[in-house]
Amino acid sequence: MTVLVVNGKSVTLDVEEDTPLLWAVRESLGLTGSKYGCGIGACGACTVHVDGAAVRSCAVTVGEVAGRRVTTIEGLAENGLLHRVQQAWIDADVPQCGYCQSGMIMAVAALLEEKPQPTDAEIDAAITNICRCGTFQQVREAIHAAAKA
């Protein structure tokens, strides 16, 4: 049994400690916003926050995050209001297929906590999530809009 705080609530997971966090969140908790993409932490579709930092949840185990705060895309909005990055995504009409978007939004939200007004170079360095749709111009537009919000 492993205890985590997921989206502000303490949860006890009955999974092996070497279970990838992604599968524990999706299968045990039913929070399916984080997506499986590559399984090796390269694409970013599974990005969540662990103690506020963007983490590829397919590449970290439940045992490694025991007792820590995990936030998924489902927990990003607060009090019924979208997070400023979520709102910027909508306003800039970013997603096409949408598969990678929850992970990208989580990565951007973590970036803006660390660097409230990131430069294009800082965005390029920090946001390594892969998007096959090619909405990178809208992503950059949304990041700058969220930074101003």
Number of C-alpha atoms within 10 A of each C-alpha: 13 15 16 20 18 22 18 11 12 14 15 16 17 11 16 13 17 11 16 20 25 26 22 21 20 15 11 13 13 10 18 16 21 27 22 22 16 13 17 13 18 15 19 31 29 35 32 32 24 19 13 17 19 24 22 26 30 26 17 17 18 25 18 13 18 17 16 16 18 26 22 24 23 15 18 19 16 10 6 6 10 13 18 20 25 22 17 23 22 12 14 16 14 21 19 13 10 13 19 25 27 23 30 27 27 28 26 26 25 21 22 17 12 12 14 14 17 16 12 12 8 12 18 11 9 15 19 13 21 17 20 12 13 12 14 14 11 17 23 19 18 25 28 20 18 22 20 10 10
